[in-house]
Amino acid sequence: MSDDQSIEDPPTGYWAAFGYQNHILLNRFVPRDDGKLTALCGVLTPPAEVSEKDDRPVCAWCAEQVQTGQVGVELPPDTA
């Protein structure tokens, strides 16, 4: 989170499954030149490998950011 961002207005994202875990993908992100998406924790994935949250374990770092209020959770863009 940037220093000038209010704690009352945390960034928002949604849980998504890819790789071996569920991660948070931010709703507002900077596109990468290679087209991959970056999870809140820094894990990269091609968009084609992202699915809805499932029974995989959650990323501990992403979960901590949600639990401490550093990021808000919303429905994925396709279902909102």
N, C-alpha and C positions, 0 to 999 in steps of 0.2 A: 504494500500500500504506500502511496506517495505521501510525503510529509504534509502537503497542502490539502489532502482529502479528509473531509470530515468523518469522524467515527460514526456519526449518525447516518451517513450515506455510504455504506460499504459497497464495493463492487458486487455484482450478482452473477451467479452461474448456475449450472445444473449438473447433477450426477450423470455420468456416462460410463459405460463399460468398454474397456479396451485393454489389450495386453492381459495381464493376470489379475487386474484389480478394477474397481470402480474409482474414477477420479472426477474432480470438478473441472468442467470446461467453462471458462468465463463467457458471458454473453457479449461483452465488448473485448475484442482482442486485436492485436496487431498481426496481420497476415504475414506468413513466412514466405520467402521466395520459393521454397520447395513444396509449398502447399500443405505441409503438415500442420496439425493442430497442436497447441501446447497446453497441457493440463496446468492447473494452478501450481502443482508441485514441480513442473518442468519436464515431465514425461512427454515425449512426442509420439504422434500417431497419424497415419494417413486418415483422412475423413471416412474413407470406405470401411475402415475397421472399427468405427464407433457404433455402438448399439445402446439401447436403453439400459439403465441400471439393472443389474441382475444379481444372482446369488454369489458372485465373486466377492472376495474380501474387499473392504474399502481401504483406500490409501490412507495411512495413518496421518500423513502430513496434511492432505486435503481435509480429512475429518477434523483435525485440530483447528484448522482455519475456520471451518463452519462452526464448531462448538464454541470458539472464542469470539465469534461475531465479526471476524475479519472479512468474511464474505457471506453474502446472503444466498439462499438456495431458492430457485424458481423451477417451474416445469421446463422441460426441454423446449426449444423453439417450435418443433413439429407438433407438440401437443398443447401448447399454450393457447 
